[in-house]
């Protein structure tokens, strides 16, 4: 099986996984971390006062880390939030994903733009727009039980064994 087939297989396994945490970075950083599935104990708890107990002590069996690519959360009738909104507005809107399970996914080839569809008709869309190799921006990463998929510059897909929590 090639790395694209392994990615598709793991995206299929993502269906039915419930989101239990969404972390939004502050400031110039555009990153978002979405934790789903079983909670795995961290080898060392995070020390950040603004995190919940679960966020400090657990990592998701599945985690989506949106690095530098643009993204948007849509409902059927409107845009809920996007990467360019104010941090507080993003945090408030992305809370809608907590407790929701993934129902389907779509990916474009060769760009690897990813859409995750959640219960109650929310869709998180990732647009792989990092194309300048001198900028070294990453698009997104997907952590699954056995692997780490990284979608880098120009949508280059890398596959690694999952690092220890």
C-alpha positions, 0 to 999 in steps of 0.5 A, a space after each residue: 500500500 502506498 502512503 496515499 492509500 494508507 492516508 485514505 484508510 486512516 481517514 476512513 477510520 477517523 469516521 465516527 471518532 468524537 472530538 473532545 478538544 479544540 486548541 487555538 493558538 494566539 497571535 500570529 500563529 494560525 495553528 489549531 489542534 483538534 483532538 478526537 477518539 480515545 484519550 492517551 495519557 501524556 508522558 509529561 503533562 502540559 503546563 499551561 494555565 489556560 488548558 483544561 485538565 484533559 488537555 494538560 494530561 491527554 493527547 487524542 488517539 487522533 489529532 488534526 494539527 492545522 499549521 499554516 494553511 488557511 481553514 474555514 468552518 462552515 454550516 449549511 447556510 453560513 461561514 461559522 469562522 475561519 483562520 482570519 477571525 479574531 482569536 476569541 471569535 475562533 475559540 468560541 465558534 470552534 467549541 461547536 466541534 467538541 462532542 461532535 463525531 466525524 461523519 465523512 471526509 473529502 480530500 482533493 488530489 493532488 492538493 490534499 485539501 481536506 474537508 471533515 464533515 461533523 454531526 449536525 452538518 458542520 464542515 471543517 475545510 483545510 486549504 493547502 496554500 503553502 507552496 513556497 519552499 523558502 517559507 517552510 510553512 507546513 499545511 497540516 498534520 494528522 496523527 492516527 493510532 499508528 502513523 503521523 501524516 504531514 502535508 508540507 509545502 506544495 502538499 508533499 505528503 510524508 508518512 512517519 511512525 506515530 511518535 510516543 505521547 
